[in-house]
Amino acid sequence: MTEETLHIDGINITLFKSSRAKSLNITIKPFSGVRVSVPKTISFKKAKSLVEQRMDWIKKHLPRIQKAEDLFTVFDWNTEFKTREHDLVLVQSEKDTLRATVRNCQIKIDIPKGTEISENKVQEEIRKGIERAWRREAKAWLPGRLEELAKTHGFSYKKITIQNAKTRWGSCSFDNSINLSLHLMRLPDYLIDYVILHELVHTKIKNHSPQFWQLLEQVSGNARRLDREVKEFRIEIY
């Protein structure tokens, strides 16, 4: 047996054997629940005893994860979703493999017949497909827009990297390399421009001093208001 499910105080906890785990490791993630990686050298019986000792920690952190789950879109067969250039298409498939394909302006999710769309693995595959579409759109749009805004306002930068960053929209390194999140594609154009200009200003001023905001105001206009608008969007939730 490589996996076992515990039910403690109404909480489902999945134990699974891991060849890479060096010690018992408990993780709590949205839609994954409480999962415990158990080293090969520890029995499930021993692992259960150790988990029971950590129940106070689990109960403390579980509500925060459950609150995060409430903010995610839960897709069903009637959900209409589209990115800038791609439409989400959910298909009941005769194949056994759950698969997301991004092509021809579609995010196609093949869901095997008999598989409930509400299952975590299906919801996760849908999100992965959407992120792949955003990445494709980001690579097609952001480099050119960065170059255009830099030339317009007299900035220079070393290079651009597009990442699946979920804690910040962008960043600027000390060597003036610009990192942009693919999740920028969820924002309207004027807020994308604001984020890009924000990072370009950092090529000249590496902090958020009054001088930084003064220069950002000059190139973007309404910098403080735009900054508040961007913060209203949650990077990690859709």
N, C-alpha and C positions, 0 to 999 in steps of 0.2 A: 504494500500500500504506500503510495507516494503523497496522498492527500487525505485529510480528515477534517470534518466540520464539527465544531463544538457549539453548544448552545448554553451560554452562561448569562444568567440574569436577563434573558430575553434578547441577547445579542448574539448574532451569528459570527463565528470566528473560524476562518479557514487556516488550517495548518498544512504546510506543504514542505516536502523535503527539498533541500537545495544543496547541490554539490559545491556551490560557491560560498555559501554562508559559513562564516567562522564562529558565529555566535547567534543566539536567538534574536531575530529582528522583527519588530512589530511595526507595520505600516497601516495607516488609515487614509484612504484616498476616496474622492468622490466616485460613486458607482462601483468601486471595487470592494468597499467595506473594510473589515478588519482582516488583514492577512498576516500570517506569521511564517517567516522562512525559518526552517529548522535544519541545523547542520546534520549531516549523516551520522555524526557521533552521538546525537541526542535522540532518545526514543520519544514517540508521541506522548507516552504516559508522563515522562519527565517534562516535556514541553508544556503539556496541559497544566501541570503544577506551577510552572514558571509563569504561564499566562495568567493564572488565577491570582498570582501575587501582584500582577500589573493591572488588574481590573480597574483600580481607582484612576490610573493614568488613562486607560482606554475610555472610561466613562467621562472623563474630563474633556477629552479631545473629540469624541464622537459627535456632539451637538454642532460643533463648528463645521465639520465635514458635511453633516446633514443639511445645514443651512446653505452651504455652497451648492449642494445638489439641487436645492429648490430654485437656484438662480439659472441653472442650465435649461436650455430648451430640451424637452423630451419629444422626440420625433415620433410621429405615427403615420399611418398610410395617407392621411389627409393633410399632412403638413406641407405647406408651400414655402419653399426656401430657395433663395438665389443669391449668388454673389454678384459682383459687377458684370461678369461675363458668362457665368455658369448657372444652370438650373439643376436643382436636386431632383433626381428621378429614382424612385424606389420600385424595385421589380421583384416579384416572386419568381424564383428561379428553380428549374428542375435540377440544377447542379447542387452538389453537396457543399460547395465552398462559398463562404461569405466573403464578398469581394467588393471593393470600391474601385471604380475606374473613372478617370478624368480625361475626357476627350470630346471633341466636337461640341464644345460649349455645354457639356453636361457633366454632372457628378452622378454617375450611375452606381447604385448600390444593389448588387445581386444578393437577395436574401433567400436562402434555401426554404422551400416549402416545409411547413411544420415548425419553422423557427419563429418565435414570437418577436415582433419588432421591438417590444419593450425590453428585451433582454439586454443586459449591460454590454455584451460583446457586440451586439448590433448597433446600439447607440454609439459606442466607441468607434466602430468602423465608419459610421456616418460622419462623425466629427473628423476622423482622419481624412476622409475624402474631401470634406470641405476645406480643411487646412491645406491639402495638396493643391486645391484650386486657388486658394488665396496665395500660396507660394508662387504658382505659375503666373498669376496676375501681377504679383509684387515684382517679380524678376523682369516682367515685360514693361512695367510702368515706372517704378521708383528710380532706377539708375538714370534714366533720361530726365526725369523731373528734377532730381538732385543736381544734375549737371546744368540744367537750364536756370534754376534758381541761383546757383553759385555764380554763373556768368552774369546774370542780371544784376546781382548785388555785390559783385566784386570779391567773392570768397574763393578760397582754394582748399582742396582736401586731397588726401592721399589715395584712398580707395573706398569703395562701398561694399558692405557685407549685409546680406539679408538673412535674418535668423528667425527661428520660431520662438522669439522671446515673449514671455508671458508676464514679465514683471515691469517692463518699461517699453515705451514705444520706440525709443531710439537712444543712442549714446554716441559720444565722440571721444576717441582715445587721445592720449597725449601726443601721438604722432599724426593726429588729424585724420585718422581713419573713421569713417562714419558707419555705424551699425544701425540698421533699421529693422523693425519687426514686420514680418509678413502680415500681421494683424492690422497694420495701417490700412489695408485694403478694405476694412470694415468702416472706415471713417469717410465723411464727405471730403471732397477735394480740398476745400479751403482749410480744413484741419490737418490734412496730410501736409499741405504746404507749410502750415505753422510748425508742425513737428520737424520738418526738414530744415526750416529756417532756424529753429531753436538749436538744432545740432550744428548748423553752419556757424552760428554766432559763437558756439563753443570752440570753433577752430581759432578764434581770436581771444576769447575770454573763457577761461576754464572753470569758472565758478558762477554763482548766481548773485553776484554783487549788483548794486545799483547801476553800475556801468554796463553790466550784461543786459539788464532789462531795458536800459535806455537804447542800446544798439538794437535789441530785438524789436522794440517799439518802432524804431525808424524803418526797419525792413518789413515788418509784418503788419503794424498797426493794430491797436486794441490787443496788445500782447497778453495782458493780465486776463482779459475776458476770454480770449481764445484758450489760454492755459486752463481756465476753469472748465470750459466746455470739453476739452480733451479729457480731463479728469473724471467727467461724468460717464465716460465709456469705460467698461471693464474689459481689460485685455483678455483675461482667461475665461470669460463667460460668453456664451452666445446661445 
